[in-house]
Amino acid sequence: MNLAEIKKTIEDAVPHSSAHIFDPNSDGQHLEAIVISPVFENMFLVKQHQAVMKPLKQAFAETLHALKLKTFTPSQWEEFQKAHHIKTE
């Protein structure tokens, strides 16, 4: 799976989500993802990560080796952006 396919897989599996996928090593195997969704409200962190990782089972079987994952609700993401001086359009 390429980055666009991984993004689509996550966004299709997690309702109302926005996924941002990065390949910092440019190897297609060790990726990072930020996933923002209102469905993460009142959900334990482990359940959030399971919701993202489960649909990627095929990618892990084929090419993906590691995924550094951060999940946020929209309000958490807004606070994270403010705290880290991240500006988005």
Buried (B, 14 or more C-beta within 10 A) or exposed (E): BEBEEBBBBBBEBBEEBBBBBEBEEEEBEBBBBBBBBEEBEEBEEEEBBEBBBEBBEEBEEEEBEEBEBBBBBBEBBBEBEEEEEEEEE
